[in-house]
Every structure is written in structure tokens, then in C-alpha cells.
Amino acid sequence: MARIGFLGLGNMGLPMASNLRRAGHAVTGFDPGDPARRAAGEAGLRLADDLAGAVVGAEVVISMLPAGPHVRDAYEGPAGVLTHAMPQALLIDCSTIDVETARAVARAAAARGHDMVDAPVSGGVTGAAAASLTFMVGGTVEAFGRAAPFLEAMGQTIVHAGDAGTGQAAKICNNLMLGIQMISVCEAMVLAEKLGLAHQKLFDISSRSSGQCWSLTSYCPVPGPVPTTPANRDYRPGFTAAMMLKDLKLAMGAAEMTGAATPMGAAATQLYAKFAREENEGLDFSAIIKMIRGTPG
Ligand code: NAD
């Protein structure tokens, strides 16, 4: 069993750290935020007063932070992970961030002799609590081999995507598809309403036809056809519109940098930005159907 320093004990990080502890590892967490510290204390997690307190002496450092600047600061800042980590400590960043930052931090870690992987997740807070996350992992084969047993304590599907940064690339490409597909399902459901076709009938037909996709069959944006979705509980998240917008912006940044054409992604980003501006960022991302329904044709 390993000594693990866990940075970022928010909605995702705390259940992930708790699962590592349940698997028998000695986990010390750090988060500067009061609500996260309180929740971690209530969950019985050992807490450090600062980042160094979690990282010094850890064989593995895992981070689950909001965005790229937090990751860069936590690893490369003057009092960061790369200053305090033991030689040979394995570094795993599970945050969703831009590919460039992931690659830059991995290069800095490698220069100090650390194996590091970017390992963003799919599965949300439910998957984090149930240890059923999907991890998309970028890094060397050796680093992936070292990280896999720890990721297995927090998830069910662990995929090596390729070199450093490709875990993040997989995550933003996946969520680019998801954002576009959700809007397509919402548009079809609203058109069905106007044509006098019941949601359930469209669901029954399209879930067995060529319109089938996860946004329809697992995350249907109208109440009824899939009783567990946020649509059945007033669009309480789930996965917030703000998070979807964040990931679409990451995809748009990557597309601009590489010259990839993403016209549908650009349209989806604009729609989610408008939806978030209307103070809906805390709603589930499938709630965008309300805006689409309310938009004159
Ligand atoms: P969150 O805001 O609940 O938690 C992030 C935590 O990081 C906060 O508590 C914050 O105080 C802490 N933090 C910031 N800087 C820190 C530092 N230097 N050291 C230690 N802690 C620090 O966010 P979340 O929902 O847990 O998401 C975390 C990451 O996971 C994000 O990158 C997000 O895009 C990604 N993600 C989230 C979901 C989801 O459904 N919530 C799903 C997939 C991926």
C-alpha cells in the first residue's frame, strides 16, 4: 500500500481520495478551500495544512483541480509539487485542462526525474463516488503501468491514450462530441413537440434507429424516457452547463491551435455560452433544451 498525497478535495477529488483510502492506501489530502476542508474532515480524511504537508514523503501525488492555471501553479509554483515531491514520486493529474499545459507540466516533471501522467476522467460525481470512473491516460508506457493500480481503485475503465497530453486530448474530443450531440437531441425533441410527436415515441424509435446516441439513451433531456436523468429532477446536475462550456472552450482552443475545423463545436460553444450567461451555469447541461424551446424559429 502506498503513501498518497491528494490535492483538490472538491466534488470529484474527495470521493476519489476516499476510494483510495478504502483500498488501503495512506492518503493525506490538501485543499485551501474551507468547504472542501470541512467535507474532507467529516469524511475522516487526513488533512494537511498546506500543499507541502500532503506532498512531502508521498510515493504518489494525485491532483484533481479546477483548471490549467491551478495545475501549473500547484506543480510548478515556488511552493509546488515539483519542489517538494520525493525523487521518483509518481505524479498523476486527473483535472480536465488544456493539452498544452498538461504537456508543459509533464515536461517539467520529467526534467526532475518524475513519471507523470495526465488522467482526466469521465463519469462525474456519481462515478467518482462509485469508483466507476473512466480514466483517459497520457504518458509513457512505464508511467501508465505505475499509475494503473491507483486509477483502478477509483475507476472501472482505464485506457492508455498515448504520450503526455493525449489523455486531455481524448477528454476534450469526447466532450466536443457530447456537447454537440446533446444539442442535436434537444433540437429533435423540441421539433417533435411542435409536430405533435410524443417524446416517448421519438425515444422508442430513435433509440433503435440511426439517431441513437448516449445523450438520447442514457441522458435524455426530457423527463420520462430515462427516469434517472437530471431532466426528471428539474435539471439538478449531473454535469453542469458551466463544465460543458469549460470543456467546449478547451476544445475550441485546441482546434484553433491545431487548425482543425470544428464548425458544429463552435456553434455548440456559442449556445452554451449564451445559456450560461442567462444564469443557468449551475443547471445540468441537458437543461439547454429550455433555451432551445424558448428560441423563436
Ligand atoms: P471543485 O471546484 O469541486 O474542486 C476543485 C477543488 O480544488 C476545490 O475544492 C479547490 O479549492 C481545490 N484547489 C484549487 N487549487 C488547489 C491547490 N493548489 N491545491 C489543492 N487544492 C486546490 O471541482 P470538481 O467538480 O471536483 O472538478 C475537478 C476537476 O474535474 C475539474 O478539472 C473538472 O473539469 C473535472 N471534472 C469534473 C466533473 C464533475 O462532474 N464535477 C466530471 C469530470 C471532470
Boltz pocket constraint, residues with backbone or C-beta under 6 A from the ligand:
constraints:
  - pocket:
      binder: B
      contacts: [[A, 7], [A, 8], [A, 9], [A, 10], [A, 11], [A, 12], [A, 13], [A, 30], [A, 31], [A, 32], [A, 33], [A, 36], [A, 51], [A, 64], [A, 65], [A, 66], [A, 67], [A, 70], [A, 73], [A, 74], [A, 94], [A, 95], [A, 96], [A, 97], [A, 121], [A, 122], [A, 123], [A, 124], [A, 125], [A, 238], [A, 239], [A, 240], [A, 243], [A, 246]]
      max_distance: 6.0
